[in-house]
Amino acid sequence: MTHQDQDRYTAAMHAMQSGVAADQSGGSEDGTPKHLRVGVNSALVSVAGIGRLLIDKGVITQDEYEAAVADAMENEVRLYERRLSERLGSTVTLS
């Protein structure tokens, strides 16, 4: 990452963090701590940026990107099902 892009990313991260703080102080009902919301937003933006770059360069198609995102989400569901099943002592199926 160039210094210019790093500076842009850092500035945007700070601005987004400020937006999260303002939203929460203004009565947002998401109830999550500021740093968790910032982390989630940062991950979403990073994934979207990488996906857009790969699509624009012709490395992958939009359909392939969307399928990979769906695959990853389904994997996350399986991880939670396994974790919850172990904790509760019975099979958990999320839908």
DSSP file (Angstrom, degrees, kcal/mol; ACC not computed):
  #  RESIDUE AA STRUCTURE BP1 BP2  ACC     N-H-->O    O-->H-N    N-H-->O    O-->H-N    TCO  KAPPA ALPHA  PHI   PSI    X-CA   Y-CA   Z-CA
    1    1 A M              0   0    0      0, 0.0     2,-0.0     0, 0.0     0, 0.0   0.000 360.0 360.0 360.0 132.0    0.0    0.0    0.0
    2    2 A T     >  -     0   0    0      1,-0.1     4,-2.8     4,-0.0     5,-0.2  -0.295 360.0-111.9 -69.9 161.3    1.4    3.4   -0.9
    3    3 A H  H  > S+     0   0    0      1,-0.2     4,-2.8     2,-0.2     5,-0.2   0.894 120.1  54.1 -60.2 -38.5    1.8    6.0    1.8
    4    4 A Q  H  > S+     0   0    0      2,-0.2     4,-2.4     1,-0.2    -1,-0.2   0.933 110.9  44.2 -62.1 -45.7   -1.0    8.0    0.1
    5    5 A D  H  > S+     0   0    0      2,-0.2     4,-2.8     1,-0.2    -2,-0.2   0.883 112.9  52.1 -67.3 -37.4   -3.4    5.0    0.2
    6    6 A Q  H  X S+     0   0    0     -4,-2.8     4,-2.8     2,-0.2    -2,-0.2   0.922 110.9  47.8 -62.7 -43.2   -2.4    4.3    3.8
    7    7 A D  H  X S+     0   0    0     -4,-2.8     4,-2.6     2,-0.2    -2,-0.2   0.908 112.4  49.1 -63.2 -42.0   -3.1    7.9    4.7
    8    8 A R  H  X S+     0   0    0     -4,-2.4     4,-2.7     2,-0.2    -2,-0.2   0.928 113.0  47.5 -61.8 -44.9   -6.5    7.7    2.9
    9    9 A Y  H  X S+     0   0    0     -4,-2.8     4,-2.8     2,-0.2    -2,-0.2   0.926 113.0  47.9 -62.7 -46.2   -7.4    4.5    4.6
   10   10 A T  H  X S+     0   0    0     -4,-2.8     4,-2.4     2,-0.2    -1,-0.2   0.914 113.5  47.5 -62.7 -43.4   -6.4    5.8    8.1
   11   11 A A  H  X S+     0   0    0     -4,-2.6     4,-2.5     2,-0.2    -1,-0.2   0.918 114.1  46.6 -64.1 -43.2   -8.3    9.0    7.5
   12   12 A A  H  X S+     0   0    0     -4,-2.7     4,-2.8    -5,-0.2    -2,-0.2   0.893 110.9  52.7 -66.8 -38.6  -11.4    7.2    6.3
   13   13 A M  H  X S+     0   0    0     -4,-2.8     4,-2.5     2,-0.2    -2,-0.2   0.928 111.2  46.7 -60.9 -45.3  -11.1    4.7    9.2
   14   14 A H  H  X S+     0   0    0     -4,-2.4     4,-2.5     2,-0.2    -2,-0.2   0.921 112.5  49.7 -63.3 -43.3  -11.0    7.6   11.7
   15   15 A A  H  X S+     0   0    0     -4,-2.5     4,-2.2     1,-0.2    -2,-0.2   0.914 112.0  47.8 -62.5 -42.4  -14.0    9.3   10.0
   16   16 A M  H  X S+     0   0    0     -4,-2.8     4,-2.5     2,-0.2    -1,-0.2   0.901 110.2  52.7 -64.7 -40.3  -16.0    6.1   10.0
   17   17 A Q  H  X S+     0   0    0     -4,-2.5     4,-2.3     1,-0.2    -2,-0.2   0.903 109.6  49.1 -61.0 -41.4  -15.1    5.6   13.7
   18   18 A S  H  X S+     0   0    0     -4,-2.5     4,-2.6     2,-0.2    -1,-0.2   0.888 109.4  52.5 -64.9 -38.8  -16.3    9.1   14.4
   19   19 A G  H  X S+     0   0    0     -4,-2.2     4,-2.6     2,-0.2    -2,-0.2   0.902 108.7  49.7 -63.1 -41.2  -19.5    8.4   12.5
   20   20 A V  H  X S+     0   0    0     -4,-2.5     4,-2.5     2,-0.2    -2,-0.2   0.929 111.9  48.5 -62.1 -45.1  -20.1    5.2   14.6
   21   21 A A  H  X S+     0   0    0     -4,-2.3     4,-2.6     1,-0.2    -2,-0.2   0.915 113.1  47.1 -62.3 -43.3  -19.6    7.2   17.8
   22   22 A A  H  X S+     0   0    0     -4,-2.6     4,-1.5     2,-0.2    -1,-0.2   0.907 111.5  51.1 -65.5 -41.5  -21.9   10.0   16.6
   23   23 A D  H  <>S+     0   0    0     -4,-2.6     5,-2.0     1,-0.2    -2,-0.2   0.925 113.2  45.1 -61.2 -45.2  -24.6    7.5   15.6
   24   24 A Q  H ><5S+     0   0    0     -4,-2.5     3,-1.4     1,-0.2    -2,-0.2   0.897 112.5  49.7 -68.2 -39.8  -24.4    5.7   19.0
   25   25 A S  H 3<5S+     0   0    0     -4,-2.6    -1,-0.2     1,-0.3    -2,-0.2   0.743 105.1  60.9 -71.3 -20.0  -24.5    8.9   21.0
   26   26 A G  T 3<5S-     0   0    0     -4,-1.5    -1,-0.3    -5,-0.2    -2,-0.2   0.304 133.3 -83.6 -88.6   9.6  -27.5   10.0   18.9
   27   27 A G  T < 5 +     0   0    0     -3,-1.4    -3,-0.2     1,-0.2    -2,-0.2   0.604  64.0 172.5 104.1  13.0  -29.5    7.1   20.1
   28   28 A S      < -     0   0    0     -5,-2.0     3,-0.4    -6,-0.2    -1,-0.2  -0.274  22.9-152.1 -53.3 138.9  -28.5    4.3   17.8
   29   29 A E        +     0   0    0      1,-0.2    -1,-0.1     2,-0.1    -5,-0.1   0.219  68.8 103.5-101.8  14.7  -30.1    1.1   19.0
   30   30 A D        -     0   0    0      1,-0.1    -1,-0.2     2,-0.1    -2,-0.0   0.813  67.2-156.7 -68.8 -25.5  -27.5   -1.3   17.7
   31   31 A G        +     0   0    0     -3,-0.4    -1,-0.1     1,-0.2    -2,-0.1   0.505  42.8 131.1  71.8   3.9  -26.1   -1.6   21.2
   32   32 A T        -     0   0    0      1,-0.1    -1,-0.2     2,-0.1    -2,-0.1  -0.641  65.8 -99.5 -91.4 149.3  -22.7   -2.7   20.2
   33   33 A P    >>  -     0   0    0      0, 0.0     4,-1.9     0, 0.0     3,-0.7  -0.327  35.3-113.8 -61.9 148.5  -19.5   -1.1   21.6
   34   34 A K  H 3> S+     0   0    0      1,-0.3     4,-2.5     2,-0.2     5,-0.2   0.887 113.4  53.2 -51.9 -47.6  -18.0    1.5   19.3
   35   35 A H  H 3> S+     0   0    0      1,-0.2     4,-1.8     2,-0.2    -1,-0.3   0.823 107.9  51.2 -65.6 -29.8  -14.8   -0.5   18.7
   36   36 A L  H <> S+     0   0    0     -3,-0.7     4,-2.3     2,-0.2    -1,-0.2   0.911 110.5  48.2 -70.6 -41.7  -16.7   -3.6   17.6
   37   37 A R  H  X S+     0   0    0     -4,-1.9     4,-2.7     1,-0.2     5,-0.2   0.909 110.9  51.3 -64.2 -41.6  -18.8   -1.6   15.2
   38   38 A V  H  X S+     0   0    0     -4,-2.5     4,-2.6    -5,-0.2    -1,-0.2   0.912 109.8  50.6 -61.1 -42.5  -15.7    0.0   13.8
   39   39 A G  H  X S+     0   0    0     -4,-1.8     4,-2.2    -5,-0.2    -2,-0.2   0.915 111.1  47.5 -62.0 -43.7  -14.1   -3.4   13.3
   40   40 A V  H  X S+     0   0    0     -4,-2.3     4,-2.4     2,-0.2    -2,-0.2   0.946 113.5  47.2 -63.2 -48.5  -17.1   -4.8   11.5
   41   41 A N  H  X S+     0   0    0     -4,-2.7     4,-2.5     1,-0.2    -2,-0.2   0.903 111.1  52.4 -60.7 -41.0  -17.4   -1.8    9.2
   42   42 A S  H  X S+     0   0    0     -4,-2.6     4,-2.5    -5,-0.2    -1,-0.2   0.914 109.7  48.5 -61.6 -43.6  -13.6   -2.0    8.5
   43   43 A A  H  X S+     0   0    0     -4,-2.2     4,-2.5     2,-0.2     5,-0.2   0.915 111.6  49.8 -63.4 -42.9  -13.9   -5.6    7.5
   44   44 A L  H  X S+     0   0    0     -4,-2.4     4,-2.3     1,-0.2    -2,-0.2   0.925 112.5  46.6 -62.0 -44.8  -16.8   -5.0    5.2
   45   45 A V  H  X S+     0   0    0     -4,-2.5     4,-2.5     2,-0.2    -1,-0.2   0.907 112.4  50.4 -65.4 -42.0  -15.1   -2.1    3.5
   46   46 A S  H  X S+     0   0    0     -4,-2.5     4,-2.4     2,-0.2     5,-0.2   0.930 111.9  46.8 -62.8 -45.8  -11.8   -4.1    3.1
   47   47 A V  H  X S+     0   0    0     -4,-2.5     4,-2.6     1,-0.2    -1,-0.2   0.913 113.0  49.4 -63.1 -42.8  -13.6   -7.1    1.6
   48   48 A A  H  X S+     0   0    0     -4,-2.3     4,-2.6    -5,-0.2    -1,-0.2   0.906 111.3  49.8 -63.5 -41.0  -15.6   -4.9   -0.8
   49   49 A G  H  X S+     0   0    0     -4,-2.5     4,-2.3     2,-0.2    -2,-0.2   0.920 112.7  45.6 -64.6 -44.4  -12.5   -3.0   -1.9
   50   50 A I  H  X S+     0   0    0     -4,-2.4     4,-2.5     2,-0.2     5,-0.2   0.924 113.9  49.8 -64.8 -44.2  -10.5   -6.2   -2.6
   51   51 A G  H  X S+     0   0    0     -4,-2.6     4,-2.3    -5,-0.2    -2,-0.2   0.930 111.1  48.6 -59.7 -46.3  -13.5   -7.7   -4.4
   52   52 A R  H  X S+     0   0    0     -4,-2.6     4,-3.0     1,-0.2     5,-0.2   0.909 111.2  50.8 -62.0 -42.9  -14.0   -4.6   -6.6
   53   53 A L  H  X S+     0   0    0     -4,-2.3     4,-2.0     1,-0.2     6,-0.2   0.933 111.7  46.7 -60.7 -47.5  -10.3   -4.6   -7.5
   54   54 A L  H  <>S+     0   0    0     -4,-2.5     5,-2.2     2,-0.2     6,-1.1   0.885 115.1  46.7 -63.9 -39.0  -10.2   -8.2   -8.5
   55   55 A I  H ><5S+     0   0    0     -4,-2.3     3,-1.5    -5,-0.2    -2,-0.2   0.943 111.7  50.1 -67.3 -47.7  -13.4   -7.8  -10.6
   56   56 A D  H 3<5S+     0   0    0     -4,-3.0    -2,-0.2     1,-0.3    -1,-0.2   0.828 110.7  50.2 -61.6 -32.4  -12.2   -4.6  -12.2
   57   57 A K  T 3<5S-     0   0    0     -4,-2.0    -1,-0.3    -5,-0.2    -2,-0.2   0.496 114.5-117.7 -84.3  -3.5   -8.9   -6.3  -13.2
   58   58 A G  T < 5S+     0   0    0     -3,-1.5    -3,-0.2    -4,-0.3    -2,-0.1   0.651  79.9 123.6  78.6  15.1  -10.7   -9.3  -14.7
   59   59 A V  S   <S+     0   0    0     -5,-2.2     2,-0.3    -6,-0.2    -4,-0.2   0.889  82.8   5.9 -74.3 -39.6   -9.2  -11.7  -12.2
   60   60 A I  S    S-     0   0    0     -6,-1.1    -2,-0.3    -9,-0.2     2,-0.2  -0.907  78.3-117.6-135.5 164.3  -12.7  -12.9  -11.0
   61   61 A T     >  -     0   0    0     -2,-0.3     4,-2.4     1,-0.1     5,-0.2  -0.598  29.2-110.8 -97.5 164.9  -16.3  -12.2  -12.1
   62   62 A Q  H  > S+     0   0    0      1,-0.2     4,-2.7    -2,-0.2     5,-0.2   0.905 120.8  52.9 -58.3 -42.1  -19.0  -10.5  -10.1
   63   63 A D  H  > S+     0   0    0      1,-0.2     4,-2.3     2,-0.2    -1,-0.2   0.907 108.6  48.8 -62.2 -42.1  -20.8  -13.9   -9.9
   64   64 A E  H  > S+     0   0    0      2,-0.2     4,-2.3     1,-0.2    -1,-0.2   0.904 111.7  50.1 -64.1 -40.7  -17.6  -15.7   -8.6
   65   65 A Y  H  X S+     0   0    0     -4,-2.4     4,-2.3     2,-0.2    -2,-0.2   0.942 111.6  47.2 -61.6 -48.4  -17.2  -13.0   -6.0
   66   66 A E  H  X S+     0   0    0     -4,-2.7     4,-2.2     1,-0.2    -1,-0.2   0.875 111.8  50.8 -64.2 -37.3  -20.8  -13.2   -4.8
   67   67 A A  H  X S+     0   0    0     -4,-2.3     4,-2.6    -5,-0.2    -1,-0.2   0.910 110.1  49.9 -65.3 -41.5  -20.6  -17.0   -4.7
   68   68 A A  H  X S+     0   0    0     -4,-2.3     4,-2.4     2,-0.2    -2,-0.2   0.887 110.2  50.2 -65.0 -38.6  -17.4  -16.9   -2.6
   69   69 A V  H  X S+     0   0    0     -4,-2.3     4,-2.2     2,-0.2    -1,-0.2   0.918 111.7  48.0 -65.2 -42.8  -19.0  -14.4   -0.2
   70   70 A A  H  X S+     0   0    0     -4,-2.2     4,-2.5     2,-0.2    -2,-0.2   0.910 110.9  51.8 -63.2 -41.6  -22.0  -16.7    0.1
   71   71 A D  H  X S+     0   0    0     -4,-2.6     4,-2.1     1,-0.2    -2,-0.2   0.924 110.0  49.0 -59.0 -44.9  -19.6  -19.7    0.7
   72   72 A A  H  X S+     0   0    0     -4,-2.4     4,-2.0     1,-0.2    -1,-0.2   0.886 110.8  49.9 -64.7 -39.0  -17.8  -17.8    3.4
   73   73 A M  H  X S+     0   0    0     -4,-2.2     4,-2.1     2,-0.2    -1,-0.2   0.906 109.6  50.9 -67.4 -40.2  -21.0  -16.9    5.2
   74   74 A E  H  X S+     0   0    0     -4,-2.5     4,-2.2     1,-0.2    -1,-0.2   0.884 108.8  52.1 -63.4 -37.3  -22.3  -20.5    5.1
   75   75 A N  H  X S+     0   0    0     -4,-2.1     4,-2.2     2,-0.2    -1,-0.2   0.900 107.2  52.5 -63.4 -40.5  -19.0  -21.5    6.6
   76   76 A E  H  X S+     0   0    0     -4,-2.0     4,-2.2     1,-0.2    -2,-0.2   0.893 107.5  52.2 -62.3 -39.8  -19.4  -19.0    9.4
   77   77 A V  H  X S+     0   0    0     -4,-2.1     4,-2.8     1,-0.2    -1,-0.2   0.930 108.5  50.7 -61.1 -45.1  -22.9  -20.4   10.0
   78   78 A R  H  X S+     0   0    0     -4,-2.2     4,-2.5     1,-0.2    -2,-0.2   0.887 108.2  52.8 -61.1 -38.7  -21.4  -23.9   10.3
   79   79 A L  H  X S+     0   0    0     -4,-2.2     4,-2.5     2,-0.2    -1,-0.2   0.920 111.8  45.2 -62.6 -43.0  -18.8  -22.6   12.8
   80   80 A Y  H  X S+     0   0    0     -4,-2.2     4,-3.0     2,-0.2     5,-0.3   0.894 111.0  53.4 -68.0 -39.3  -21.5  -21.1   15.0
   81   81 A E  H  X S+     0   0    0     -4,-2.8     4,-2.5     2,-0.2    11,-0.4   0.932 112.2  45.0 -59.4 -44.7  -23.6  -24.3   14.7
   82   82 A R  H  X S+     0   0    0     -4,-2.5     4,-2.3     2,-0.2    -2,-0.2   0.936 114.7  47.6 -64.7 -46.8  -20.7  -26.4   15.9
   83   83 A R  H  X S+     0   0    0     -4,-2.5     4,-2.1     1,-0.2    -2,-0.2   0.924 115.7  44.2 -61.4 -45.9  -19.7  -24.0   18.7
   84   84 A L  H  X S+     0   0    0     -4,-3.0     4,-2.9     2,-0.2     6,-0.3   0.888 111.2  53.9 -68.2 -38.7  -23.3  -23.7   19.9
   85   85 A S  H  X>S+     0   0    0     -4,-2.5     4,-1.7    -5,-0.3     5,-0.7   0.916 110.6  46.9 -61.6 -42.8  -23.9  -27.4   19.7
   86   86 A E  H  <5S+     0   0    0     -4,-2.3    -1,-0.2     2,-0.2    -2,-0.2   0.919 115.1  46.1 -64.4 -43.0  -20.8  -28.1   21.8
   87   87 A R  H  <5S+     0   0    0     -4,-2.1    -2,-0.2     1,-0.2    -1,-0.2   0.893 120.3  37.7 -67.4 -40.3  -21.9  -25.5   24.4
   88   88 A L  H  <5S-     0   0    0     -4,-2.9    -1,-0.2     2,-0.3    -2,-0.2   0.616 101.4-127.7 -91.0 -13.2  -25.5  -26.6   24.6
   89   89 A G  T  <5S+     0   0    0     -4,-1.7     2,-0.3    -5,-0.3    -3,-0.2   0.661  79.3  79.4  76.1  15.3  -24.9  -30.4   24.3
   90   90 A S  S   <S-     0   0    0     -5,-0.7    -2,-0.3    -6,-0.3     2,-0.2  -0.975  92.5 -81.0-148.1 160.8  -27.4  -30.8   21.5
   91   91 A T        -     0   0    0     -2,-0.3     2,-0.5    -3,-0.1    -9,-0.1  -0.430  41.5-161.5 -68.6 127.5  -27.4  -30.3   17.8
   92   92 A V        -     0   0    0    -11,-0.4     2,-0.5    -2,-0.2    -7,-0.2  -0.942   6.3-171.6-110.9 129.1  -28.0  -26.7   16.8
   93   93 A T        -     0   0    0     -2,-0.5     2,-0.4    -8,-0.0   -15,-0.1  -0.982   9.4-157.0-120.3 119.7  -29.2  -25.9   13.2
   94   94 A L              0   0    0     -2,-0.5   -13,-0.1     1,-0.1    -2,-0.0  -0.753 360.0 360.0 -96.3 140.9  -29.3  -22.2   12.3
   95   95 A S              0   0    0     -2,-0.4    -1,-0.1   -18,-0.0   -18,-0.0   0.328 360.0 360.0-145.4 360.0  -31.5  -21.0    9.5
